[in-house]
Amino acid sequence: MNAKEKHIRENESLAQREAHNHLEPDQIAESLPANGRRRHRENTRKTNRLWLWLGVLVLIFILFYWLFSIGIFEDLVGYFNG
């Protein structure tokens, strides 16, 4: 997302907030479930990203452990004579 798109989105959200301030109480009550669903989707995305990064870190740890264990076993067997 470039700076122009970000600026447009900020202006849209500002316009939505201003429009929300001019709503009647019934309209505000109807918009609350929609806001709740939107927040739930955003939080779900954040949680999914955290799980993805945790998985990546675990895979990196397993790779390093595997490489380290190969080195130890090669030393024990005397495979590497350098």
Backbone torsions as a table, in degrees:
resi	resn	phi	psi	omega
1	MET	NA	125.4	179.7
2	ASN	-87.8	177.5	-174.1
3	ALA	-65.1	-34.6	-178.5
4	LYS	-66.7	-43.6	178.4
5	GLU	-63.8	-39.3	179.3
6	LYS	-63.2	-42.7	179.2
7	HIS	-63.3	-41.0	179.1
8	ILE	-63.3	-43.4	179.7
9	ARG	-64.5	-38.9	177.8
10	GLU	-63.0	-41.3	178.6
11	ASN	-65.4	-39.5	178.6
12	GLU	-64.2	-42.9	-179.2
13	SER	-67.5	-35.3	176.2
14	LEU	-64.3	-41.3	178.5
15	ALA	-65.1	-38.1	178.3
16	GLN	-65.3	-40.9	178.6
17	ARG	-63.5	-41.9	179.0
18	GLU	-65.2	-40.3	178.5
19	ALA	-66.4	-35.9	179.5
20	HIS	-65.1	-33.9	179.4
21	ASN	-68.2	-22.3	-178.1
22	HIS	-96.5	5.9	-178.7
23	LEU	-80.0	154.9	174.1
24	GLU	-81.4	162.8	-177.5
25	PRO	-56.5	-36.8	179.2
26	ASP	-65.6	-39.4	179.8
27	GLN	-69.1	-35.7	177.9
28	ILE	-64.8	-42.7	-179.9
29	ALA	-63.8	-34.8	179.0
30	GLU	-72.9	-28.3	-178.3
31	SER	-82.2	-16.3	-178.5
32	LEU	-61.9	-45.1	177.6
33	PRO	-61.4	-37.1	178.7
34	ALA	-64.7	-41.0	177.5
35	ASN	-65.0	-38.3	178.7
36	GLY	-63.9	-42.4	177.8
37	ARG	-64.3	-40.8	179.8
38	ARG	-63.4	-45.4	178.8
39	ARG	-63.1	-38.6	179.5
40	HIS	-62.9	-42.9	178.3
41	ARG	-62.9	-42.4	179.7
42	GLU	-64.0	-43.3	-179.7
43	ASN	-67.6	-34.8	177.6
44	THR	-64.7	-41.3	177.4
45	ARG	-60.6	-43.6	-179.9
46	LYS	-63.1	-42.3	179.5
47	THR	-64.7	-41.2	178.9
48	ASN	-63.2	-38.8	177.6
49	ARG	-63.9	-40.8	178.9
50	LEU	-62.7	-43.6	178.2
51	TRP	-63.7	-38.2	178.4
52	LEU	-62.8	-46.0	179.5
53	TRP	-66.5	-36.1	176.2
54	LEU	-62.3	-42.6	177.4
55	GLY	-62.1	-41.0	178.2
56	VAL	-63.0	-44.1	179.4
57	LEU	-63.7	-39.7	178.4
58	VAL	-64.2	-43.1	178.3
59	LEU	-62.8	-39.4	177.0
60	ILE	-64.1	-42.1	177.8
61	PHE	-61.1	-43.9	179.5
62	ILE	-62.9	-41.5	178.9
63	LEU	-61.6	-47.2	179.2
64	PHE	-64.7	-39.7	178.3
65	TYR	-63.5	-41.8	179.2
66	TRP	-63.3	-46.5	179.0
67	LEU	-62.8	-40.0	178.6
68	PHE	-65.0	-42.4	-178.6
69	SER	-68.3	-34.5	176.0
70	ILE	-62.3	-42.4	179.8
71	GLY	-62.8	-40.7	-179.6
72	ILE	-65.3	-44.1	-178.2
73	PHE	-68.6	-34.0	176.2
74	GLU	-65.3	-38.9	178.1
75	ASP	-66.1	-40.1	180.0
76	LEU	-65.6	-37.7	-178.9
77	VAL	-79.7	-22.4	-177.2
78	GLY	82.0	28.8	-177.1
79	TYR	-71.2	-37.8	-175.6
80	PHE	-96.9	117.2	-176.5
81	ASN	-110.5	26.4	-176.4
82	GLY	-89.2	NA	NA
